[in-house]
Amino acid sequence: MSKVIITCAVTGAIHTPSMSDHLPITPQEIAEQSIAAAEAGASIIHLHARDPNDGRPTPDPAVFMQFLPVIKQSTDAVINITTGGGLGMTVDERLAAPLLAKPEMCSLNMGSMNFNIAPSAARVKKFKYEWERPYLEGTTNYIFRNTFQDIEQIVERLGKGHGTRFEFECYDIGHLYNLAHMLDRKVVEPPLFTQTIFGILGGIGAEHRNLMFMKETADRLFGKDYVWSVLAAGRHQMPFVTMAGMMGGNVRVGLEDSLWIGKGKAATSNAEQVAKIRRILEELSLEIATPAEAREMLKLKGGDLVGF
């Protein structure tokens, strides 16, 4: 069995500052939590940026460049930059930082979808910033755009243009077929780092039978041409990634995906989640991949060829 790659998604664009005092907002906080997550065992760090003044997601390359070099200088972890961005960003805005940074890896969402995070607004007693409530509640009328043309444009400009490879984010069965279509047409090349995602309202539900179904479908579509990874939202995070590890998959944790470390207990950092899943996997006699091993498994270009 291959070693397990742990990805840590540090801040994301779903949760807002009022949901957790531990969500990293400023470039310094993002850098510090990324470095700590890498030290805890994450070989890939997945990154978004936020406006340091109020925590709203931002595509501004200048903000990314305040933390990307710091992380690179302090750890050997693979740096993975979002191309999904935040709610309402255009594709050009979503690509601005990755095109400048030329990272080893970027996320790439494999289909347009309803993406409803409005229910989380009802669980916040008091918002710190005016933008948070409408940002969340507005998703009842929001479609996360990722057309076939968008996907091909991102692969062409970023992948073929700069040698960046992708974490293919698949929120439902149809997204796996979209990825298979791209593979058949040679738009993308193996190995496909395929992140199957569970528990987002608008995507496939967080049920264990769905985990099996997504894995069986990916096996049938891709055979040996893919590397499987799993993330699940909120309280489903640890059970799902543990199950994925036992099934031979790789795992993703982090405060982008869940603000919790256990039932009713908030996580105090990204590193806490990384350390927990590492302990669980190692107690199951599974070995954790180093950044160098992750690079080899995913055929990445290397940290010396990035633009930061």
Buried (B, 14 or more C-beta within 10 A) or exposed (E): EEBBBBBBBBBBBBBBBBBBEBBBBBBEBBBBBBBBBBBBBBBBBBBBBBBBEBBBBBBBBEBBBBBBBBBBEBBEBBBBBBBBBBBEBEBEBBBBBBBBBBBBBBBBBBBBBBBBBBEBBEEBEEBBBEBBBEBBBBBEEBEBBBEBEBBBBBBEBBBEEBBBBBBBBBBBBBBBBBBBBBBEEEBBBEBBBBBBBBBBBBBBEBEEEBBEBBBEBBEEBBEEBBBBBBBBBEBBBBEBBBBBBEEEBBBBBBBBBBBBBEEEEBBEBBBBBBBBBBEBBBEEEBEBBBBEBBBEBBEBBEBEEBEB
